[in-house]
Amino acid sequence: MSELSEYRLAICATCPYNQDNICILCGCDLAIKTLGPNEKCPQIPPKWNEETSSKPVRVSATPSFASGGPSVPVGTCIPCSQKR
């Protein structure tokens, strides 16, 4: 695991959208999503983004919009960049 991935996973660990290491906003497995250098957090504003993840981020303990995410089959992690 890269230093970048560890940094991102530490942020995801505090996120209310992290359910059993799956992001409920995009449906991705966070252990895989955080490895991609071109991936970013799907929250608005993102808690982390592309390789600029060394910048400080604002972490909110409160979800910014209603609970529940898009309907994405769990276990089929498709990089968010390919879902669009």
WOFEN-V128916 format. One record per backbone hydrogen bond with DSSP energy under -1.0 kcal/mol. CO is the residue of the C=O (numbers start at 1). NH is the residue of the N-H. If there is no record, write none. Layout:
# WOFEN-V128916
co->(CO,CO)
nh->(NH,NH)
This chain:
# WOFEN-V128916
co->(2,3,4,5,6,7,8,9,11,12,15,17,21,22,23,28,29,29,30,32,36,48,52,70,73,79)
nh->(6,7,8,9,10,11,12,13,14,15,18,24,30,19,27,23,32,33,34,35,39,41,55,72,76,82)
